[in-house]
Amino acid sequence: MGTIVALLDENYETLIQELAKKLPKGREGQAVVWKIDKDDTNVAVPENLFIHRDIDRQDLIGYSRTRIVLSHCTDTEFLEAAFHGTPVICLPRDTHESLNSARAVELGFARSTEDAYVSAEEIANMVHEIHETAAYRENARKVSLAIRDRLNPASDRLVYWLGYIARTKDDSRKFHRPKSHAKTLTEDIQFFVGLLVGVIFGIVSTGSAVVMRYLITANKVQKSKGRYTR
């Protein structure tokens, strides 16, 4: 019935073991593969739980028999699952991972739980729901197709522009610099509006300064004539 890939940290050891116990076992059951940098556990592991430390993460996520990925939904894990079209169950640990999990749920190929004390029974129910619902797999396929349809991956564009900057940093002729900067109608309107506002502000400021100077001068003249002396 496929493989469940767990990319969770060691704090979820008990949860993963209990989940493996609740899933169908045997040749017709489901295997749980946990990628973590450790070789041993505190208790005996179920027969359908396999722990690996050196296996490549993308090999697991993109494996044809992988049905679901249990992940914290970090940036790399989220993008790799989306690229390979694999449904995800997100268990975020912070605000940033929560945003990734919310996006995955919005795209329709993930379930998410932010409960720190989520039970293995709840995760097992999510696994069963995703496994039995074709919409999750179909939505994941659409997301994967959208990513693969991009003509140039982001990494290739980054390498190209870094190379371009390195090639043209000493270019004095600037082949790609336009002779004159093109301006749109919106930019022209913004310029004239700004100019008009500036002129009005200047007139108001100048008028206020003239009035204030007149009042101060008139006050001094009146005092010099003795009108306000007792």
C-alpha positions in Angstrom: 0.0 0.0 0.0 3.0 2.3 -0.3 5.6 4.0 1.8 5.1 6.8 4.4 8.3 9.0 4.6 9.0 10.7 7.9 11.4 13.7 8.0 10.6 14.7 11.6 13.2 15.3 14.3 14.0 13.0 17.1 11.4 14.5 19.4 8.8 12.7 17.4 10.3 9.3 17.9 7.4 8.0 20.0 4.8 9.4 17.6 6.5 7.7 14.6 6.7 4.4 16.4 3.0 4.5 17.5 2.0 5.5 13.9 3.9 2.5 12.5 2.0 0.2 14.9 -1.3 1.6 13.8 -0.7 1.2 10.1 -1.3 -2.1 8.2 1.7 -4.4 8.3 3.0 -7.2 6.1 3.6 -7.3 2.4 0.2 -5.7 1.8 0.6 -3.1 4.4 2.4 0.3 4.6 6.0 0.9 5.5 7.3 3.9 7.4 10.7 5.2 6.5 12.2 7.7 9.0 15.2 9.7 7.8 17.1 10.8 10.8 20.8 11.0 11.9 20.6 8.1 14.4 20.9 4.4 14.2 19.2 3.2 17.4 16.0 3.9 19.3 15.1 3.5 23.0 12.7 0.6 22.3 12.2 -2.1 19.8 10.9 -0.7 16.5 7.8 -2.2 14.7 8.5 -4.5 11.8 7.2 -1.9 9.3 9.4 1.0 10.6 12.8 1.5 8.9 15.3 4.1 10.1 18.0 5.5 7.7 20.5 8.2 8.1 22.5 8.2 4.8 19.7 7.9 2.3 19.0 10.9 0.1 15.9 12.9 1.0 14.8 13.6 -2.5 15.2 9.9 -3.4 12.7 9.2 -0.6 10.2 12.0 -1.5 10.4 11.2 -5.2 10.2 7.4 -4.8 7.3 6.0 -6.9 5.9 4.1 -3.9 6.0 7.1 -1.6 2.4 8.0 -0.7 2.8 10.6 2.0 5.5 12.7 3.6 5.5 13.6 7.3 7.4 16.9 7.4 7.9 20.1 9.5 7.4 21.9 6.2 10.7 23.7 6.1 11.4 25.6 2.9 13.5 22.9 1.2 11.2 20.0 2.2 8.1 21.9 1.2 9.5 22.7 -2.3 10.9 19.2 -2.8 7.5 17.7 -2.0 5.8 20.1 -4.3 8.3 19.4 -7.1 7.9 15.6 -6.8 4.1 15.9 -6.4 3.9 14.0 -3.1 1.1 14.8 -0.6 2.3 16.1 2.8 1.3 16.1 6.4 2.8 19.2 8.0 3.8 19.4 11.7 5.2 23.0 11.9 7.3 24.1 14.8 7.4 27.9 14.2 5.6 30.7 12.4 7.7 30.3 9.2 6.9 26.6 8.9 3.3 27.4 9.7 3.1 29.7 6.7 4.5 27.0 4.5 2.0 24.4 5.8 -0.8 26.9 5.3 0.3 27.4 1.7 0.5 23.6 1.1 -3.0 23.2 2.5 -4.3 26.0 0.3 -2.8 24.3 -2.8 -4.8 21.2 -1.8 -2.0 18.6 -1.4 -1.4 18.7 2.4 -3.0 18.4 5.8 -1.6 20.3 8.7 -1.6 20.1 12.5 0.0 22.7 14.9 -0.9 20.8 18.0 2.3 20.0 19.9 0.6 17.0 21.5 -0.9 15.5 18.3 -1.6 11.8 18.7 -0.6 8.9 16.5 -4.3 8.1 16.0 -4.9 11.5 14.5 -1.9 11.2 12.2 -3.0 7.7 11.2 -6.5 9.0 10.3 -4.8 11.7 8.1 -2.7 9.1 6.4 -5.8 7.0 5.7 -7.7 10.0 4.4 -5.0 11.2 2.1 -4.3 7.6 0.9 -8.0 7.0 0.1 -8.7 10.5 -1.4 -7.5 10.9 -5.0 -7.8 14.7 -4.8 -4.6 15.1 -2.7 -2.5 13.2 -5.2 -4.1 15.0 -8.2 -3.5 18.4 -6.6 0.1 17.5 -5.9 0.5 16.4 -9.5 -0.8 19.8 -10.7 1.6 21.7 -8.5 4.5 19.5 -9.6 3.5 20.1 -13.3 3.3 23.9 -12.7 6.8 23.9 -11.3 8.3 21.7 -14.0 6.6 23.8 -16.7 8.9 26.8 -15.9 11.3 27.2 -18.8 14.2 28.2 -16.6 14.5 27.1 -13.0 15.3 29.7 -10.5 18.8 28.3 -9.9 19.6 28.5 -13.6 18.5 32.2 -13.7 20.6 33.0 -10.7 23.7 31.4 -12.2 23.1 33.2 -15.5 22.7 36.7 -14.0 25.7 36.2 -11.7 27.7 35.3 -14.8 26.3 38.3 -16.7 27.4 40.7 -13.9 30.8 39.1 -13.8 31.2 39.5 -17.6 30.0 43.1 -17.8 31.3 44.6 -14.6 34.2 46.3 -16.5 32.1 47.2 -19.6 32.6 50.9 -20.3 30.3 51.0 -23.3 27.3 49.6 -21.6 25.7 47.9 -24.6 22.5 47.2 -22.7 22.0 50.6 -21.3 19.3 52.7 -23.2 20.2 56.1 -24.6 17.2 57.6 -22.9 15.0 56.3 -20.2 11.4 55.6 -21.4 8.7 57.1 -19.3 5.1 56.0 -19.1 2.0 58.2 -18.9 1.6 57.3 -15.2 5.1 58.5 -14.5 4.4 61.8 -16.3 1.2 62.4 -14.4 3.0 61.6 -11.1 5.7 64.2 -12.1 3.2 67.0 -12.8 1.2 66.2 -9.7 4.3 66.3 -7.6 5.4 69.6 -9.3 1.9 71.1 -8.7 1.9 70.1 -5.0 5.4 71.5 -4.6 4.4 74.9 -6.2 1.3 75.1 -4.0 3.3 74.2 -0.9 6.0 76.8 -1.8 3.4 79.5 -2.3 1.7 78.8 1.0 5.0 78.7 2.9 6.2 81.9 1.3 2.8 83.7 2.0 2.9 82.4 5.6 6.4 83.7 6.1 5.5 87.1 4.6 2.5 87.5 6.9 4.4 86.4 10.0 7.2 88.9 9.2 4.6 91.7 8.7 2.9 91.0 12.0 6.2 90.9 13.9 7.4 94.2 12.2 4.0 95.9 12.9 4.2 94.8 16.6 7.7 96.2 17.0 6.6 99.5 15.4 3.6 99.8 17.7 5.8 99.1 20.8 8.4 101.7 19.6 5.6 104.4 19.5 4.7 103.6 23.1 1.2 102.4 22.5 1.7 99.4 24.8 3.8 101.1 27.6 2.2 101.9 30.9 
